[in-house]
Amino acid sequence: MILSALLVAACGSDGHGPTAGIEPPGSGPEPTAPPPATTPAPEPTLGPQGVQAVVTHAFEDITLGPGEEIPADCVSWTLNNEEALYVNTVTLANGGAYHHSNWFVVPEESYAGPDGRWLCSEREFSEDIASVIGTVLFAQSTQSVVEEQEFAPGVVVKIPPRHKIVSAIHLLNPALRDHETYLRLSLGLIHPREVDVILSAFRLNYGALDIPPQSEARFTAECDLSAIFDAIIQKPFELKLHWVLPHYHYLGNYFSVEILGGPRDGEVIHSIESFNAEPNGKALVPPIDLGAAGAHGLRMTCGYRNPRDESVRFGVGDQEMCVMLGLAESEMLMSANVGADNQVDGVVDGIVMNSGPCVGIGAPRNPAQALPSAEELAAPLYVPESLPGDVGLPVAPPCVDTPVSLSEPPTTLASISEAIFTGSCVFSACHDDQAPAGGLDLTQDVYETLLAHEVTTAETSLPLVAPGDPEGSWLYRLLSQCEPRDEAGRVVAHMPRNSPQLLAPELVNKVRDWILLGAPDD
């Protein structure tokens, strides 16, 4: 495991725990608790992309206090799978406050202990080691509440027999009230006969971030991935890119990844021009064959706007990150990082441009990540048995319109801003001052904004807020109805956007009662 040790030393662990100490597969102690009883899984059915069965697991609910942050927790789910699973889709659903999570598949004796939620450091969990002894399964976009990672037909992440899923999770509750949240993970399985490609993960990282105060800045890493192939396995560069996912925080306002080298040098693969709390992963269909294109790597740029009076660097909490996960057809696991020597290249259109040397390392992928055997091809689809609490569990809880009921006091605009707008509308960057959705900026002059705002995202003559008339207020309809309809009969997205559920009834009725009282400026 020399290469895995090098991988750990060079890459770090994204702030989620130490990077050493796990025993190799098969040498660790047995789990300290016996696996729970299971229930036979439902009969497989044909679904999108050829998915024939969906297995869903619910983790325990968590309540975070006002402003509470939990940066270094882990969760695990032992699958008790006697045979390999071929995963074409992964869906994560949560009730908010999940700032980010990275998901891995490891041998079930790794990180021994009961499933559920545990402190990453207590079991010496390392993301980098997990990716080497197992594989990367999924990564959540920053603050997204429902996200699906879906590949083209026949393209999968493989879970070998007797493996479990482990995730490092980062929770953050920006609201000034308690927040109860849930977490569910769903795997869409296809038959081994349908499998054409098993994906391997790689990562690009700009760890030398130094975002000056009161400025806008961009950081570019040019990472030669072909050099890793040449150094480790002495083979020509072969990498077909199927999935890319950026990761940065609230200050991020730009992301781009381009082909590096060859005739297609500079061709943009994926770009984002603002921060939002929506899924930002991109499936590449057909995949981009970097080797065949004569390329030798990727060029990644992350951009930020820092309104603070101090510099922001790479880290958790109120610091920033610049990371990209890639899933590709490749014989290698790779990590490329600008870890030091950031240099300022100049100022372009008021943006401070930075770059640094990108150093790459790698290891051959785990031998267990092989294509299905002849026995698997001939056998029926294998679906592991579900835990009793997971039987019949939907991917996410259903949405229910909010009934008129008691509201959470006080019913003042100041309290509404603290309990709802700050945590659910501004922090997700939908309605901040950078690129406010629908032109609605809820960061300042909130009263004037609510009363004067003209709705442009739906065909409605209703004002956003009609003092004294909740039903005649578009804001209340968006918050209280799962499928609000405009005057053209078109269903528009409820708020919070991208959430499968509405806000807690006591919060929605807080808004209703404030409007009913005449929407005072209090």
C-alpha positions in Angstrom: 0.0 0.0 0.0 2.9 2.4 -0.6 1.0 4.2 -3.3 -2.0 4.7 -1.1 0.2 6.2 1.6 1.6 8.6 -1.0 -1.9 9.5 -2.0 -2.9 10.3 1.5 0.2 12.3 2.3 -0.2 14.5 -0.8 -3.9 15.0 -0.8 -5.2 15.5 2.7 -8.8 14.6 3.6 -10.9 17.7 2.9 -11.1 18.5 6.6 -13.1 15.4 7.5 -10.7 13.4 9.6 -7.1 12.1 9.9 -5.4 10.4 7.0 -3.8 7.3 8.5 -4.4 4.3 10.7 -6.9 2.1 8.9 -6.0 -1.5 8.6 -5.9 -3.1 5.2 -9.0 -5.1 4.0 -9.4 -8.4 5.9 -7.0 -7.6 8.8 -9.2 -5.4 11.0 -11.4 -6.6 13.9 -14.9 -7.9 13.3 -17.7 -5.3 13.7 -18.6 -4.7 17.3 -22.3 -5.2 16.7 -24.0 -7.9 14.8 -25.8 -6.9 11.6 -29.5 -6.1 12.1 -32.2 -8.3 10.7 -33.1 -7.7 7.1 -36.2 -8.1 5.0 -36.3 -9.4 1.4 -36.0 -6.7 -1.2 -38.9 -6.0 -3.6 -39.1 -7.6 -6.9 -36.9 -5.8 -9.5 -38.7 -3.6 -12.0 -37.4 -2.0 -15.2 -36.8 1.8 -14.7 -34.9 4.7 -16.3 -31.5 3.9 -17.8 -32.2 0.2 -17.5 -32.3 0.4 -13.7 -34.1 -2.7 -12.4 -34.2 -2.2 -8.7 -33.8 0.7 -6.2 -32.5 0.2 -2.7 -33.0 3.1 -0.2 -31.7 3.6 3.3 -32.7 6.2 5.8 -30.1 7.3 8.3 -31.1 8.7 11.7 -32.7 12.2 11.9 -30.5 14.9 13.4 -31.5 18.1 15.2 -29.0 21.0 15.0 -29.1 23.9 17.4 -29.2 27.6 16.2 -26.0 28.2 14.2 -24.6 24.8 15.0 -21.9 23.3 12.7 -20.8 19.6 12.7 -17.8 19.4 10.4 -16.4 15.9 11.0 -19.1 13.3 11.4 -19.4 10.1 9.5 -22.3 7.8 8.7 -22.2 4.2 7.5 -24.6 1.6 6.0 -23.5 -2.0 5.8 -25.2 -3.5 2.8 -24.8 -7.2 3.7 -24.4 -7.9 0.0 -23.3 -11.4 -0.8 -22.8 -10.5 -4.5 -21.6 -7.4 -6.3 -23.9 -4.5 -7.0 -23.8 -2.4 -10.2 -25.0 1.1 -9.5 -26.2 3.3 -12.4 -27.9 6.0 -10.3 -27.3 7.4 -6.8 -29.9 9.7 -5.2 -29.4 11.7 -2.0 -32.3 13.4 -0.3 -32.1 15.4 3.0 -34.0 17.9 4.9 -31.5 20.7 4.8 -28.4 21.5 6.9 -26.3 18.9 5.0 -23.6 21.4 3.7 -21.7 18.6 2.0 -21.1 14.9 2.0 -18.6 12.6 0.3 -19.6 8.9 -0.1 -17.4 5.8 -0.4 -17.7 2.0 -0.7 -15.2 0.0 1.5 -14.9 -3.6 2.7 -17.3 -4.1 5.5 -14.6 -4.9 8.1 -13.1 -1.4 7.5 -13.8 1.3 10.1 -15.4 -1.3 12.4 -18.3 -0.4 14.7 -22.0 0.0 14.6 -23.7 1.6 11.6 -25.3 5.0 11.8 -23.6 8.2 12.8 -20.2 8.3 14.4 -17.2 10.6 14.8 -14.8 10.2 11.8 -11.7 10.6 14.0 -12.7 7.8 16.4 -12.4 5.2 13.7 -9.6 7.1 11.9 -11.6 7.5 8.7 -9.7 8.8 5.7 -11.4 9.7 2.5 -8.2 9.1 0.5 -7.6 5.6 1.9 -11.3 4.8 1.5 -11.1 5.6 -2.2 -8.1 3.2 -2.6 -9.3 0.2 -0.6 -12.8 0.6 -2.1 -14.1 3.2 -4.5 -15.8 6.6 -4.6 -19.6 6.3 -4.9 -21.0 9.8 -4.9 -20.4 13.4 -3.8 -23.1 16.0 -2.8 -23.1 19.4 -4.3 -22.8 22.1 -1.6 -26.1 22.4 0.3 -28.2 20.5 -2.2 -31.2 18.7 -0.7 -32.1 16.4 -3.5 -29.4 15.3 -6.0 -29.2 12.4 -8.5 -26.0 11.2 -10.0 -27.1 9.3 -13.2 -24.9 7.8 -15.7 -25.5 6.7 -19.3 -27.0 3.2 -19.8 -24.4 0.5 -19.0 -22.1 2.9 -17.0 -21.8 2.1 -13.3 -20.0 2.4 -10.0 -19.3 -1.2 -8.7 -19.9 -2.3 -5.1 -18.0 -5.6 -4.6 -19.4 -8.3 -2.3 -19.5 -7.7 1.5 -18.9 -4.0 1.3 -20.5 -1.0 3.1 -21.1 2.6 2.4 -19.3 5.3 4.4 -19.7 9.0 4.2 -18.0 12.0 5.7 -20.7 14.6 6.3 -20.5 18.3 7.1 -23.6 19.8 8.7 -24.4 23.5 9.2 -27.5 25.2 10.4 -27.3 28.9 9.6 -30.7 29.7 11.1 -31.2 31.1 14.6 -33.5 28.2 15.6 -33.3 24.4 15.9 -33.4 22.5 12.6 -34.4 18.9 12.4 -33.2 17.1 9.3 -33.2 13.6 7.7 -30.9 11.8 5.3 -31.7 9.1 2.7 -29.5 7.4 0.1 -30.8 5.4 -2.8 -29.0 3.1 -5.2 -30.4 2.3 -8.7 -29.1 -1.2 -9.7 -28.8 -2.7 -13.1 -28.2 -6.3 -14.1 -24.5 -7.3 -14.7 -25.5 -8.2 -18.3 -26.2 -4.5 -18.9 -22.8 -3.3 -17.6 -20.3 -1.9 -20.1 -18.2 0.5 -18.1 -17.0 0.6 -14.4 -16.0 4.0 -13.3 -12.9 5.1 -11.3 -12.6 8.4 -9.5 -10.0 11.2 -9.6 -9.8 14.6 -8.0 -8.5 18.0 -8.8 -7.8 20.3 -5.9 -6.5 23.9 -5.4 -5.4 23.8 -1.8 -3.3 27.0 -2.0 -6.3 29.3 -2.1 -5.6 32.8 -0.8 -8.6 35.1 -1.6 -7.7 38.7 -0.8 -10.1 40.8 1.3 -12.7 43.0 -0.5 -11.9 41.4 -3.9 -12.9 39.1 -6.6 -10.3 36.4 -7.5 -9.9 33.3 -9.7 -7.5 30.4 -9.3 -6.4 28.2 -12.2 -4.7 24.8 -12.0 -3.3 23.1 -15.1 -3.0 19.4 -14.2 -1.0 17.0 -16.4 -2.8 13.7 -15.7 -0.9 11.9 -18.5 2.3 12.2 -16.4 0.7 10.1 -13.7 0.0 7.3 -16.1 3.6 7.4 -17.4 5.0 7.4 -13.9 2.9 4.7 -12.3 1.8 2.2 -15.0 4.0 3.1 -17.9 1.0 3.2 -20.3 -0.3 5.7 -22.8 -2.8 8.2 -21.3 -6.3 6.7 -21.4 -9.2 8.5 -19.6 -12.8 8.8 -20.8 -14.5 11.3 -18.7 -18.2 10.5 -17.7 -19.0 12.8 -14.7 -17.7 16.0 -13.2 -18.8 17.7 -10.0 -17.3 21.0 -8.6 -17.2 21.8 -4.9 -16.8 25.3 -3.4 -18.7 27.3 -0.8 -20.8 30.4 -0.4 -18.2 32.8 -1.7 -17.8 30.9 -5.0 -19.1 32.6 -8.1 -17.4 30.8 -10.9 -16.2 27.3 -11.9 -14.8 26.0 -15.2 -13.0 22.8 -16.3 -11.4 22.6 -19.7 -9.4 20.2 -21.8 -5.7 20.7 -21.4 -3.4 20.1 -24.4 -4.0 18.8 -27.9 -6.2 20.2 -30.7 -9.1 20.7 -28.3 -7.1 22.6 -25.7 -9.3 25.2 -24.0 -12.6 23.4 -24.8 -14.9 23.9 -21.8 -16.3 20.7 -20.4 -18.4 22.2 -17.5 -18.9 25.8 -16.2 -21.0 27.6 -13.6 -21.2 31.3 -13.3 -22.7 31.6 -9.7 -23.1 29.8 -6.5 -26.4 28.0 -5.8 -27.6 25.1 -3.7 -28.7 23.0 -6.6 -27.1 19.9 -8.0 -24.0 20.9 -10.0 -22.7 17.6 -11.3 -22.7 17.0 -15.0 -22.9 13.7 -16.9 -21.0 13.7 -20.2 -22.8 11.7 -22.8 -21.0 10.7 -24.9 -17.9 10.6 -22.6 -14.9 12.8 -23.5 -11.9 10.6 -24.4 -9.0 12.8 -23.4 -6.3 10.3 -24.6 -7.9 10.0 -28.1 -8.2 13.8 -28.2 -4.4 14.2 -27.8 -5.0 16.0 -24.4 -2.7 15.4 -21.4 -5.0 16.7 -18.6 -7.5 19.2 -17.4 -7.5 22.9 -16.6 -9.7 23.9 -13.6 -10.6 27.4 -12.5 -12.5 28.4 -9.4 -13.7 32.0 -8.8 -14.7 33.8 -5.6 -16.1 37.2 -4.4 -14.8 38.0 -0.9 -16.6 40.9 0.8 -14.8 40.3 4.1 -12.0 42.4 5.6 -9.7 39.4 5.9 -8.3 36.9 3.5 -10.1 33.5 2.9 -8.1 30.3 2.5 -8.8 26.6 1.9 -10.8 25.0 4.7 -14.1 24.2 6.3 -16.5 26.5 8.1 -16.3 30.1 6.7 -13.3 29.2 4.5 -13.4 28.1 0.9 -12.6 25.1 -1.3 -11.8 24.5 -4.9 -12.2 20.8 -5.7 -13.5 18.8 -8.6 -14.5 15.1 -8.5 -14.3 13.2 -11.8 -15.6 9.7 -12.6 -14.0 8.2 -15.6 -13.0 5.0 -17.5 -9.5 4.7 -16.2 -7.0 2.2 -14.9 -5.8 4.8 -12.4 -7.0 6.5 -9.2 -5.5 10.0 -9.4 -5.3 13.2 -7.3 -3.8 16.4 -8.6 -3.3 19.4 -6.3 -2.0 22.9 -6.2 -0.8 22.6 -2.6 1.6 25.6 -2.4 3.3 28.4 -4.3 0.2 30.3 -5.3 1.2 33.2 -7.5 -0.8 36.3 -8.6 -0.7 36.6 -12.4 -2.3 40.0 -12.7 -5.7 41.7 -12.6 -8.2 41.2 -15.5 -11.4 43.3 -15.5 -11.0 43.8 -11.7 -10.5 40.1 -11.0 -7.3 39.0 -9.4 -6.0 36.0 -11.4 -3.9 33.3 -9.7 -2.2 30.1 -10.6 0.1 27.5 -9.1 2.0 24.3 -9.9 -0.3 21.2 -10.0 1.3 18.1 -8.7 -0.3 14.7 -9.4 -0.1 11.3 -7.8 -1.9 8.1 -8.4 -2.4 4.3 -7.8 -3.8 1.5 -10.0 -7.4 1.0 -9.2 -8.6 -1.7 -6.9 -8.6 -5.2 -8.6 -12.1 -5.7 -7.2 -13.3 -3.1 -9.7 -13.5 -5.6 -12.5 -16.2 -6.3 -15.1 -18.9 -8.9 -14.1 -17.9 -12.5 -14.2 -19.5 -15.2 -16.4 -21.4 -16.5 -13.3 -22.8 -13.0 -12.7 -23.9 -12.6 -16.3 -25.8 -15.9 -16.2 -27.5 -15.3 -12.8 -30.7 -13.4 -12.0 -30.3 -9.8 -10.8 -29.1 -9.8 -7.2 -30.7 -7.3 -4.8 -29.6 -7.2 -1.1 -32.2 -7.6 1.6 -33.4 -4.3 3.1 -33.3 -3.3 6.8 -36.8 -3.5 8.3 -37.2 0.3 8.5 -36.1 0.7 4.8 -38.7 -1.6 3.2 -40.9 0.4 0.8 -39.1 3.6 1.7 -39.4 6.2 -1.0 -36.3 8.1 -2.2 -37.6 11.2 -0.3 -40.6 11.9 1.9 -43.7 13.1 0.0 -44.6 16.8 -0.2 -47.7 17.8 1.7 -49.5 21.2 1.4 -49.2 23.2 4.6 -52.4 23.3 6.6 -53.4 26.5 8.4 -52.2 25.9 12.0 -50.4 27.5 14.9 -47.4 29.5 13.9 -44.1 29.9 15.7 -43.9 33.1 17.6 -43.1 35.9 17.2 -44.8 36.8 13.9 -42.5 39.7 13.1 -40.6 40.4 9.9 -37.3 40.4 11.9 -38.1 36.9 13.2 -39.1 35.7 9.7 -35.8 36.9 8.3 -33.8 35.1 11.0 -35.8 31.9 10.9 -36.6 31.6 7.2 -34.9 34.0 4.9 -31.4 33.7 6.3 -31.2 29.9 6.5 -33.4 28.8 3.6 -33.4 31.7 1.1 -30.1 33.6 1.4 -27.7 31.0 2.6 -28.5 28.7 -0.4 -27.5 31.7 -2.5 -30.8 31.8 -4.4 -31.8 35.2 -3.0 -28.5 36.8 -2.0 -26.9 40.0 -3.4 -24.7 38.2 -5.9 -27.1 36.7 -8.4 -30.6 36.9 -6.8 -33.1 34.5 -8.3 -35.9 36.4 -10.0 -34.2 39.6 -8.9 -35.3 39.1 -5.3 -32.5 40.0 -2.9 -33.4 39.2 0.7 -30.1 40.4 2.2 -31.0 44.0 2.8 -34.0 46.4 2.8 -36.2 43.3 3.2 -39.4 45.1 3.9 -39.2 47.4 0.9 -38.1 44.5 -1.3 -41.0 42.2 -0.3 -43.6 44.9 -0.8 -42.3 46.4 -4.0 -41.0 43.2 -5.8 -42.6 42.4 -9.1 -43.0 38.7 -9.8 -41.3 37.8 -13.1 -40.8 34.1 -12.8 -44.5 33.2 -13.2 -47.6 34.5 -15.0 -49.4 36.0 -12.1 -50.9 39.4 -11.3 -50.5 38.7 -7.5 -48.1 40.8 -5.6 -45.4 38.9 -3.7 -47.0 40.2 -0.4 -50.5 41.6 -0.2 -50.8 43.0 3.4 -53.8 41.4 5.1 -54.4 38.8 2.4 -52.2 35.6 2.6 -54.1 33.8 -0.1 -53.5 36.8 -2.4 -49.8 36.8 -1.7 -47.6 34.9 -4.1 -45.0 34.4 -1.4 -47.4 32.5 0.8 -48.6 30.3 -2.1 -45.0 29.4 -3.0 -44.3 28.5 0.6 -47.5 26.6 1.4 -48.3 24.6 -1.8 -46.4 21.7 -3.2 -47.5 22.6 -6.7 -48.4 26.3 -6.9 -50.0 27.3 -10.2 -49.9 30.6 -11.9 -52.7 32.2 -13.9 -51.8 30.2 -17.0 -52.3 27.0 -15.1 -48.6 26.2 -15.1 -47.1 24.5 -12.1 -44.1 26.5 -10.8 -41.5 25.4 -8.3 -42.4 25.7 -4.7 -40.0 27.2 -2.1 -37.5 26.3 -0.9 -36.4 25.4 -4.5 -35.2 21.9 -5.2 -36.5 20.7 -1.8 -38.9 17.7 -1.9 -40.8 19.1 1.1 -42.0 22.5 2.2 -40.8 24.3 5.3 -42.1 23.3 8.7 -45.8 24.2 9.1 -45.1 26.5 12.0 -42.7 28.5 9.9 -45.0 28.7 6.9 -47.9 29.8 9.2 -45.5 32.4 10.7 -45.4 34.1 7.3 -49.2 33.7 6.9 -49.9 35.3 10.2 -47.5 38.2 9.5 -49.3 38.9 6.2 -52.7 38.6 7.9 -51.6 41.2 10.5 -51.0 43.6 7.6 -47.3 42.8 6.9 -46.0 45.3 9.4 -42.4 46.5 9.2 -41.3 45.1 12.5 
